[in-house]
């Protein structure tokens, strides 16, 4: 009986995703939760890639890359919103006024 290494890798990624989701629900601060959701998104990209190779369709890497870009943009937007309570926060100039 041969062990499919892609199947083992997919199982390891799923276990890691479960652990990061536990951290997302337990995390003491909002930044711990944001980081845990970001890790889950990154592991989802890895899972998409592993599934693509497991199914014999390496073109799933394109879908994984698109999901990675969406995950990155979403993480930056949520972090900025948590920090400033506004996504359109104006920048301040050297004299203290808006730029």
N, C-alpha and C positions, 0 to 999 in steps of 0.2 A: 504494500500500500504506500503510494507516494504522497508526500505532503506538498500541497501547492503553496509555495512561498508567498504568492500574492494574497491568498486566502488568510494566511497567518498575519501578513502585514495589515490587511483590512481589519482583522479582529483586534490587533494591537491598537490601530487608530481608533476603532470604536470604543475600546476601553479607555483610551486617553480622552476621547470626547466626553465620555460619561464622567470622568474625574474632573474635567474642566467645567462641565455644567454643574457639578456639585459645588465647585468653587464659586460659580456665578450666583448660585442661590444662597450660599453661606457667607461669602465674602464680607468682611466687616465694613469696608468702605465702598463707595460707588466706583472708585477707580479700580479696585480689585475686581469688581463685577464687569466693568468695561473690558479689562484685560482678559478676563476669563472668556467673555463672549468673542473677543478677537482671536484668542487661541482656538476656540471652537470653530470659528470661520476658517482659520488657517488649516486646521485638521480636516475640515470639510473639503478644502481644495486638494489635500493629499488623498483623501478618500475617493474623490472623483477621479483623480489620476490613477490610483490603484485599481479602481473598478474598470476604468478604460482599458488598462492592460490585462486585467482579469477576463474581460469580455472580448479581448482581441481588437479593440477599437482605440488606438492611441490618439485619435482625433478628439477625444474627450479632454485632452490637455488644453485645448482652446477654451472650452467651457470653464475649466478650472482657473485659467488665467483671468477670464472675465469676472468670475466670482471673486477672485483675489482682489481685483481692482475695486469692485463694489464693496468688499469687506473693508479695505483700507480707507476708502472715502467715507463710509459710514462710521468707522471708528473715530476718524478725525472730526467729523461733524458732531457726533455725540459728545466727545471730549470737550470740544469748544463750547457746546451748549451748556454742559455741566459747569464749566469754569466761568463763563460770562453770562449765562442765562439768556443769551441772544446770539443768533447765528450771524447777524449783520453788525456786530460790534465795531464802531468806528475806531480807527487808529488815532492815537494822540501824537501831535507834533512835538518838537522840542520846547515850544513855549507853553505847552499844556492844552492847546486848542486842537480841534479836529483837523486832520489832514485832508 
